[in-house]
Amino acid sequence: MSADTAAAALAALAAERVDHRFKGLPPDADGLTVGELAARRLNLFTDGFTTPVLALSAERLAHNLELMETYATRHGLAFAPHGKTSMAPQLFWKQIEHGAWGITLAVPHQVRVARAFGVDRIFLANELVDAAALRWIAAELAGDPDFRFVCYVDSVRGVELMDAALGGGARPVDVVVELAAGEGARTGVRTEAECAAVADAVAATSTLRLVGVAGYEGEVPDADPERVHAWLRRLTALAVAFDGAGRFKGLDEVVVSAGGSAWFDAVADVFAEIPELSLPVLKLLRSGAYVSHDDGHYRKLTPFTRVPEEGALHPAFRLWAQVVSRPSDGQAFANAGKRDAAYDLDLPFAQVVRRDGVERPADGVEVTGLSDQHAWLRTGPGADLEVGDWLGTGLSHPCTSFDKWQLIPLVEADGTVVDYIRTFF
């Protein structure tokens, strides 16, 4: 299913007509298809794009994709990057083409998007107890023998609800027991004894099949390298114990999965220690924010700061806004706000100013707040900023940057727009 479906669905994206739904595009592009617009290779700065406009760097995107492919291969990890970051099927397929085993997702709607674009390996990092969604998953499994779906279970009650919804499906749904990252952490089973009880509940059904264990180390309370490594060793020990108890008989492999964007170096360390089990182990990393990286939260947290010899991710987003007011020497306003920029972790970072085709550092300019459609700028003594200037800002948190834009120009370093990335939030 995947290749033909993906090709047709991606072609349909290129055939979509450009209109008022898509922010930042040239007004005279209305009526063109996305493919026709991309073929024109317009320049972001000189060919009529309106502000605010979010740009994704083509070169930096390519670099990040290649770096994580190399990293996963070097450490013997399979890779299912979290697709909720971008919800962009074009990027899902770029990730798959760069070695990803499949795509991780969080909720049923996201799974439907991925399936509509031919993704045939999906890891749902959540317990799924919605009866309608489970029946849809069962139908997808019955209709496509190549579709591989794995999701969390974290309670006996959840197992009971899943079993009741699935009835007598043709193929059981593969599940992994989610081990919580500690007391007060997010979802997951708190103790190993409770994990065994959940696994027993799965074994008592014909609709579910236990295939491994998983969790999210990013929720470890007061996380530091020692605590994260210790929790990951609990997770791998749980897999060893389940294997020793014969819970994985009849499988081709055992799934052991973890990995956000802050501690994947610890995941690589501990997963390398997994002893030989009765079956091969699919060591599945799920980091997702790497695809665009950022200029704030993940720039600070990325493991590549701890292991610089492994490489470095590059922030790939830049939000361009225009200065629309300069009421005093110490203040200015640009026309991008909460509707356009991520602000849940950090405010945007003023980086560069463009005037008359010349780009220079945004010295003395700081974003101090956001209204719905305005950025509040503090300008220091001597800051050279005028009404009409374009201000390029870096963003913090990829997940809440992608979700504000339905169609994002993919831009080369000289400003040439080579493609448009469609999102589905």
C-alpha positions in Angstrom: 0.0 0.0 0.0 2.6 2.5 1.1 4.5 3.4 -2.1 1.5 3.9 -4.4 -0.6 5.6 -1.7 2.2 7.9 -0.8 3.0 8.9 -4.4 -0.7 9.6 -5.1 -1.3 11.6 -1.9 1.9 13.6 -2.3 1.0 14.4 -5.9 -2.4 15.6 -4.7 -0.7 18.0 -2.3 1.2 19.5 -5.3 -2.1 19.8 -7.1 -3.8 21.8 -4.4 -4.8 25.3 -5.3 -3.2 28.3 -3.5 -5.7 30.8 -2.0 -6.5 32.8 1.1 -6.1 29.8 3.4 -2.3 30.0 3.3 -0.5 32.8 5.1 2.4 34.7 3.7 2.2 33.7 0.1 2.2 36.2 -2.7 -1.4 37.5 -3.4 -0.9 37.0 -7.1 -0.2 33.3 -6.6 -4.0 32.7 -6.0 -5.3 30.0 -8.4 -1.9 28.4 -9.0 -1.3 24.9 -7.8 1.3 24.4 -5.1 3.4 22.5 -7.7 3.1 25.4 -10.2 4.1 27.9 -7.5 7.1 25.8 -6.5 8.2 25.5 -10.1 8.4 29.3 -10.3 11.2 29.2 -7.7 10.2 32.6 -6.3 12.5 34.6 -4.0 11.1 35.0 -0.5 12.3 38.6 -0.3 11.7 40.0 -3.7 8.8 38.2 -5.3 5.8 39.3 -3.3 5.7 37.2 -0.2 3.8 39.0 2.6 4.7 39.2 6.2 4.6 37.5 8.6 6.0 34.4 6.8 7.6 31.3 8.2 10.5 29.9 6.3 12.1 26.4 6.6 15.7 26.2 5.5 16.2 23.6 2.8 19.9 23.2 3.6 19.4 22.9 7.4 16.6 20.5 7.0 18.7 18.2 4.8 21.6 18.4 7.3 19.4 17.5 10.3 17.8 14.5 8.4 21.3 13.2 7.5 22.7 13.7 10.9 20.0 11.7 12.8 20.2 9.0 10.1 23.9 8.7 10.7 23.5 8.8 14.5 20.9 6.1 14.6 22.9 3.8 12.3 26.1 4.4 14.3 24.4 3.3 17.6 22.4 0.4 16.2 19.1 2.0 16.7 15.9 1.8 14.7 14.2 5.2 14.4 10.6 6.2 14.5 10.7 10.0 14.8 7.7 11.6 16.4 5.5 12.9 13.7 3.4 15.1 16.0 6.2 17.6 15.8 5.6 18.6 12.1 2.4 16.7 11.1 3.8 17.1 7.6 3.6 14.0 5.5 6.3 15.3 3.1 8.6 15.4 6.0 7.5 11.9 7.2 8.6 10.5 3.9 11.9 12.4 4.0 12.5 10.9 7.4 11.6 7.4 6.1 13.9 7.9 3.1 16.6 8.8 5.6 16.3 5.4 7.3 13.4 5.8 9.7 11.7 2.5 10.6 8.4 4.3 10.7 6.7 7.2 12.3 5.6 7.8 16.0 2.3 9.5 16.6 0.2 10.5 19.6 -3.5 10.5 18.8 -5.9 8.7 16.3 -6.3 11.7 14.0 -2.5 11.8 13.5 -2.5 8.1 12.6 -5.2 8.7 10.0 -3.1 11.4 8.4 -0.1 9.1 8.2 -2.1 6.3 6.8 -3.7 8.6 4.2 -0.1 9.2 3.0 0.9 5.5 2.9 2.9 5.2 6.1 2.8 1.5 6.9 4.7 1.4 10.3 3.3 3.5 13.1 4.1 3.6 16.8 1.4 5.3 18.8 3.0 6.6 22.0 -0.2 6.5 24.0 -2.7 4.1 25.3 -5.6 3.9 22.8 -9.0 3.3 24.4 -11.3 5.2 21.9 -13.7 2.5 20.6 -14.3 4.1 17.2 -10.6 4.6 16.7 -9.8 1.1 17.7 -12.3 -0.3 15.2 -10.8 1.8 12.5 -7.3 0.5 13.4 -8.6 -3.1 13.3 -10.1 -2.4 9.8 -6.7 -1.0 8.6 -4.9 -4.0 9.9 -7.4 -6.4 8.3 -7.2 -4.6 5.0 -3.4 -4.2 4.7 -1.1 -7.1 5.7 1.9 -4.8 5.4 0.6 -2.3 8.0 2.5 -2.6 11.4 0.9 -0.8 14.3 2.1 -0.7 17.9 0.7 1.3 20.8 1.1 1.6 24.6 -0.9 -0.1 27.3 -0.6 1.3 30.8 -3.5 -0.2 32.8 -5.6 -3.3 33.2 -8.7 -1.2 32.6 -7.2 0.1 29.4 -6.6 -3.5 28.2 -10.3 -4.3 29.0 -11.6 -1.4 27.1 -9.4 -2.2 24.1 -10.4 -5.8 24.1 -14.1 -4.9 24.3 -13.8 -2.5 21.4 -11.8 -4.8 19.1 -14.1 -7.8 19.4 -12.8 -10.6 17.2 -10.5 -8.7 14.8 -8.6 -10.6 12.1 -5.3 -9.5 13.5 -4.4 -8.6 17.1 -3.2 -5.1 17.9 0.4 -5.1 19.0 1.0 -3.4 22.3 3.9 -2.5 24.5 3.6 -2.0 28.3 4.5 1.6 29.1 6.7 2.0 32.2 6.2 5.4 33.9 9.2 7.5 34.4 8.6 7.8 38.1 6.0 8.9 40.7 4.4 12.1 39.6 5.5 11.6 36.0 3.1 11.5 33.1 1.4 8.3 31.9 2.6 4.7 32.4 2.6 1.9 34.9 4.3 2.9 38.1 5.7 -0.4 39.3 7.2 -3.6 37.8 4.5 -5.7 39.6 1.8 -3.6 38.0 3.5 -4.0 34.6 3.3 -7.7 35.0 -0.4 -7.4 35.8 -1.0 -5.4 32.7 1.0 -8.0 30.7 -1.2 -10.7 32.2 -4.3 -8.9 31.1 -3.0 -8.6 27.6 -2.2 -12.3 27.5 -5.7 -13.1 28.5 -7.1 -11.5 25.3 -7.1 -12.7 21.7 -7.4 -9.1 20.4 -4.0 -7.8 21.7 -0.5 -9.1 21.4 2.3 -8.0 23.8 5.4 -7.2 21.8 7.6 -5.3 24.2 8.1 -2.4 26.6 8.4 1.4 26.2 8.4 4.7 27.9 9.5 8.3 27.8 12.7 9.3 29.7 11.9 13.0 29.2 9.4 12.7 32.1 12.0 11.5 34.7 11.5 13.8 37.7 14.5 16.2 38.2 16.1 14.6 35.2 19.9 14.5 35.1 22.2 11.9 33.4 22.3 9.6 36.4 18.5 9.5 36.9 17.7 9.1 33.3 20.2 6.3 32.9 18.8 4.6 36.0 15.2 4.8 34.6 16.3 3.5 31.2 17.9 0.5 32.9 14.6 -0.2 34.7 13.0 -0.2 31.3 15.5 -2.6 29.7 15.4 -4.8 32.8 11.6 -5.1 32.4 12.1 -6.3 28.9 14.6 -8.9 30.1 12.3 -10.0 32.9 9.3 -10.3 30.5 11.5 -12.3 28.1 12.6 -14.6 30.8 9.0 -15.3 31.8 8.2 -16.3 28.2 5.9 -13.4 27.5 7.3 -12.9 24.0 6.9 -16.4 22.6 5.8 -16.6 19.0 7.2 -13.2 18.0 9.8 -12.3 15.5 11.3 -9.6 17.6 11.0 -7.7 20.9 10.3 -3.9 20.8 12.1 -1.8 23.4 11.4 1.9 22.8 12.2 5.3 24.4 13.7 8.6 23.3 12.6 12.2 23.2 14.8 15.0 21.9 16.7 15.8 25.1 18.2 12.4 26.2 18.7 10.3 23.1 22.4 9.9 24.0 21.3 8.2 27.2 19.0 5.9 25.3 21.8 5.0 23.0 24.1 4.2 26.0 21.6 2.0 27.8 20.1 0.3 24.8 23.6 -0.8 23.8 23.7 -2.7 27.1 20.7 -4.8 26.5 21.7 -8.4 26.9 20.9 -11.1 24.3 17.3 -12.1 24.6 15.5 -15.1 23.1 14.6 -13.0 20.1 16.2 -10.0 18.2 15.5 -6.6 19.8 14.1 -3.7 17.9 15.7 -0.8 19.7 13.3 2.0 18.7 14.2 5.7 19.2 11.4 8.2 18.9 13.0 11.7 18.9 11.1 14.1 16.7 12.1 17.8 17.2 15.4 17.3 15.4 13.8 17.7 12.0 13.7 21.5 12.4 15.5 21.8 15.7 15.2 25.3 17.2 16.9 28.4 18.5 15.9 28.1 22.2 14.6 25.1 24.2 16.1 22.3 22.1 19.3 24.2 21.3 19.9 24.1 25.0 18.7 20.6 25.7 20.0 18.7 22.7 22.4 15.8 23.6 24.8 17.0 20.9 25.9 19.6 23.4 27.1 16.7 25.6 28.6 14.7 22.7 29.8 17.4 20.3 31.9 14.8 18.5 28.7 13.3 17.2 27.8 16.4 15.2 25.4 19.3 15.7 21.8 20.0 14.7 21.0 23.3 13.0 17.9 25.5 13.7 16.0 25.4 10.4 13.1 27.9 11.1 13.1 31.6 10.7 10.0 33.7 11.1 10.0 36.9 9.1 7.9 39.9 10.2 7.9 43.5 9.2 8.4 46.5 11.5 5.1 48.4 11.4 5.7 50.9 14.2 8.6 52.7 15.8 7.0 54.9 18.4 10.1 55.7 20.4 13.9 55.2 20.4 13.4 52.3 22.8 10.4 50.5 21.3 9.2 49.1 18.0 6.5 46.7 16.9 6.5 44.0 14.2 3.5 42.3 12.6 3.9 38.8 13.9 2.4 37.6 17.2 0.9 34.6 19.0 -0.9 33.5 15.8 2.4 33.1 14.0 5.2 32.3 16.5 5.8 29.6 19.1 5.7 31.2 22.6 5.0 28.4 25.0 8.6 27.9 26.0 10.5 31.0 24.9 9.7 34.2 23.0 11.1 34.5 19.5 14.7 35.6 19.2 15.6 38.7 17.0 18.4 37.6 14.7 18.7 39.6 11.5 17.3 42.8 9.9 16.8 43.1 6.1 16.6 46.6 4.4 17.0 47.3 0.7 18.2 43.7 0.1 21.0 43.9 2.7 20.9 41.6 5.8 22.7 42.4 9.0 22.6 41.2 12.7 19.6 42.5 14.7 22.0 44.2 17.3 20.2 45.8 20.1 16.8 44.4 19.2 14.9 42.1 21.6 11.4 40.5 21.5 9.9 41.2 24.9 6.3 40.1 24.4 3.7 39.0 21.9 0.1 40.1 21.3 -2.1 38.2 19.0 -0.7 39.9 15.9 2.2 42.0 17.2 5.7 41.4 18.5 6.8 43.9 21.1 10.4 44.9 20.5 12.8 46.6 22.9 15.5 48.6 21.0 18.7 49.5 22.7 20.8 52.7 22.1 21.9 52.8 18.5 19.7 50.0 17.3 19.2 50.6 13.6 15.6 49.6 13.0 13.0 51.5 10.8 9.4 51.0 9.8 9.4 48.8 6.8 12.4 46.7 7.8 12.0 42.9 7.7 13.0 41.3 11.0 14.1 37.6 11.0 13.5 35.8 14.3 14.4 32.4 15.6 11.9 30.2 17.4 11.8 28.0 20.4 9.9 24.7 20.3 9.3 23.1 16.9 6.0 21.5 17.8 4.2 24.8 18.4 5.9 26.4 15.4 4.7 24.0 12.7 1.2 24.0 14.0 0.5 27.7 13.2 1.2 27.3 9.5 -0.6 25.2 6.9 1.9 25.8 4.1 5.5 26.6 4.8 8.0 27.7 2.2 11.1 25.6 2.0 13.8 28.1 1.3 17.4 27.9 0.1 20.1 30.2 1.6 19.7 32.8 -1.2 16.0 33.1 -0.6 14.8 30.8 -3.5 11.7 28.9 -2.5 12.1 25.4 -3.8 9.0 23.7 -2.3 6.1 24.2 0.2 5.5 21.9 3.2 1.9 21.1 4.0 0.9 20.5 7.6 -2.2 18.7 9.0 -3.0 19.7 12.6 
